[in-house]
Amino acid sequence: MAEGDAVRVITLDNPPVNALSFAYCKELLAAIEAAESDSATRAVVIAGANGIFSAGADVNDFAQEPPADAITVRDVIGAVERSEKTYVAAIDGNCLGGGLELALACDYRGASGRSRLGLPEIRLGLIPGAGGTQRLPRLIGARAALELMLKGSSVSAERAVELGILDEITPAPVLEAAVEFARRVADSPTAETPRKRRLSAREAEIGPGVPKIALPYVAAQAHKMLPPEERGGLAAHRLVDAVEAAMELPFALGVAREARLFEELARSKPSLALRHVFFAERELAKIPDIAGTGRSDATARHDIVSAGVVGAGTMGSGIAIAFAQCGIPVTVVDSNDDAVDKARQTVMGMFMYQVQKGKLTQEEAWRRAQAIVFTDDWRELAAADVIVEAVFEDLDVKRDVYAKLDGIAKPSAILATNTSTLDIDRIAEATKRPQRVLGLHFFVPANIMPLLEIVRGAQTSPEAIAFAFGAGKTLRKKAVLSGNAFGFIGNRMILDYLREAMALAEDGNSAARIDGVMRDFGFPMGPFAMSDLSGLDVGLHIARARGDEGKGRTDVLRRLVDMGRLGQKSMAGFFRYDKAVGKGREAIADPVVDEIFADAARSAGIPARHADDAEIRERLLYALINRGAYLLEDGVALRPGDMDIVYIYGYGFPPHHGGPMWYADEVGVDKVYGRIREFEAQFGPQWKPSALLRGVAEDGGTLGAADARKALSHA
Ligand code: 3H9
C-alpha cells in the first residue's frame, strides 16, 4: 500500500496524540504530495497510530506567531480538498479538532465503535479554524453543527452516524475495511459512492424544515442565549458568526472568514487563559520527586478493587456515591442508624434523579446503589484498597478512628482523611503506618464537585501519593497535590478572600453589592452567597479551629449563627431565601443583615467607607493572589497552575480568566504588588506582600515563569 499501489495509506503518527503540529504537518503534506504525484494511486486512506486518529492542531503552536513558512493543518486540508483522488478517513479512537476537520475534508469517513468525534476548540477559547465551521454545517445542518461546536464535547461513533458526521461504523480492523472500501470506490464508483464527495461543493442548510430566510432570526437567537463576550462568551459569539458565514458566503470566502476569526481568538486573553488551564490540568499529576506520577505511570496505578468509607454523613455518602458511580464497590461503616437511614435515602435519591434525567437506566441505577453497602461492622473494611474517613471534624475523634482502622485495614491499604482543617501528621501518628496515611479532601457535594486535594503528610510515602493520583483519575477528578498546612490550598486562600469581603461589608458596602461585583467578574456566586451555601456554622467552626474567632474586627458571623441564620440550609444567612424564589436557592438581599453589619461596625468603632467596584474586585482577588504566592513560597502548592485549577474547579473562578495566579500575570505582577503595598499601608499587616510576589514584581516577571527559589533569593 505504498508507491505504485492503487490505495495508499497515510498514517498519522506523532505520539502521544498525533497532534498536527507545524513540524508534523510538513511531513504529512509531503506524504500527501507524494501520493498525489503517483499516478498509480487512485485513493488515499488516512488512519491514525497510537490508538487515536488525532487530537487536532498542536495547541503549543498557538503560543507564538507562526513562522512565515509554517505548514499548518489548513495547508494539509487544502491539499486534500484540491485532490481528484478519493480520500477515506479510517478513524479508530479520538478524532478531535483539526483531526476531525481533516476527516471532514475526506470524501468518506468510517470509524470503529469505540471512536469519539468532536470539535472542542471552544473549550480553548477558539473556534475550529481549519474549515470545521464551514464543512460541518454543510454536512449536518447549521443548527446541529452549532450545537455540537458550542458544547465542545465529543460524541460517540454511534451518535456521529446518527448526526450524519460518519458514513458508518466500520467493523474491525478499521484500516483494512477502509482500504477495501477505498479500492472499491476508486475502481467502480456508483451514484451512491462516487469518487469525490466534497463538502465544499454543497450548500449549508439550517436544519430540517427551517427555511434559509430564517437565518438572521436564528443567529440573533443564538447570540442572545450566549454569555456576554466579556464574561466568557467571546469565542461562542465568533462561532455563531462563522456558522452564519457558512450559510451566506461561498465556501472559499467562508473559510477565509473563519481563519480571520480564529487568528483573532488565538491572540485573545480568554483563549490564552483557557489554553493555560488545558496544560495546567495536564501538569497536575506530574510530581517532580515522585516516580509513578505523570501521565503513563499514573494510569497504571489506579486499580482500586474496593473502597471503604467511615462515616455516613453528607460527606461520607457523597464520597461513597463518587466511588460507586465509577464502578467501585464501597463499604460504608457507621453505627448511627439514623445517619445510615438518611445516607441510604441520599444514595437512592441521587441515582433515581439521574434516571429521571435520562443519564442512567433503572438497572444501572440499581446496580450502582447495590455497590454501596452500609454496615456497623468495621471488619468489613479489611479488604478495601483505600479507606476514606469522613467523621466529625475533631482531632481526637479522628485519631480514635485511625487507631481502630490500623488494626483492621490490610497492610497495603491507603488510609485517607477527608479533613479540611486538621493536621494530617497528627492523624497519621495514631497509626503504625503513617507512610500510608494522606488527605483526600473532597468538595461538597463529593459526587459532583470535580476537585480533589491530595494532602501529603510529612511521612506519606511516594507510592501512597502515586496511588492517590491514580484514585483521582479513577474518580474522574482534577486531583491537586497540597502540602499539609491549615486549609490546604483552597480553603487557606479562601479565608483571605472572605476576610476582605467581611471587611468591605463592615465598612458599609452591602453584601449584595459585593457579590454582584464578583459575579460581574465571572464567578457564579459572590463570597456571601458562597458562605451561605457552605454554611455559616461551618465557617464559624473553621474560625474557631484556627483560633481566629473574636480576632476579626466584628462578631457578625457569630451573631448570625446565634440567630440561627446558618445559610441556605436554614433559609437565611447573609441573604434570605424563599422556596418560591429560584427553588429556595436564590440569594435575596436582606436589610436585617445590613443593619447587623452597621450595628457591629458602630460597636467596633469602624467608620463607614464606600469602596468602588474596582476596589472590591482588587481586594478580593489580590487577597487570593497574595496568599497563593505565600503557599508557593512555603511549598504548600507546587505550581501556580495547580492553584488555578483548585480555584476553577473548586470555587467557581471564571476559567476565561485562567485562575487567580494566571490572572495576576494577566494584570501584571508589578501592578498587583503595587496595589497590595497600598492596601498594606491603608488596611494593615494582613496585607503584607509575599516575598515571592515582591521578587517577581521587581524582576518584571510572571508567576507562571517564576522559579520560586530564584525569585525568593531576591527577597
Ligand atoms: C485545533 O485543532 C485548532 C484547529 O481547529 C485549527 C488550527 C488552525 N496539542 O489529555 P492527555 C498532549 S485546537 C498539543 O493527558 P488523554 C497533552 O498535553 C485543538 N498537545 O491524554 C499531554 O501531554 P503530556 C483541538 C496535546 O488520553 C498528552 O498529549 N483539540 C494536544 O487523557 C496526553 O494528553 C483539542 O482540544 C493538542 N491538541 O486524553 C483536544 N492534545 O503527556 C485536546 C493532547 O506532555 N486533547 N496533548 O502531559 C484532549 O482532549 C485529550 O488530550 C485527548 C487525550 C482526549 C486527546
Residues whose N, C-alpha, C, O or C-beta is under 5 A from the ligand:
A	BS01	3H9	P16 V17 A19 A55 G56 A57 D58 V59 N60 N94 L96 G97 G98 P120 E121 I127 P128 G129 A130 R282 R295
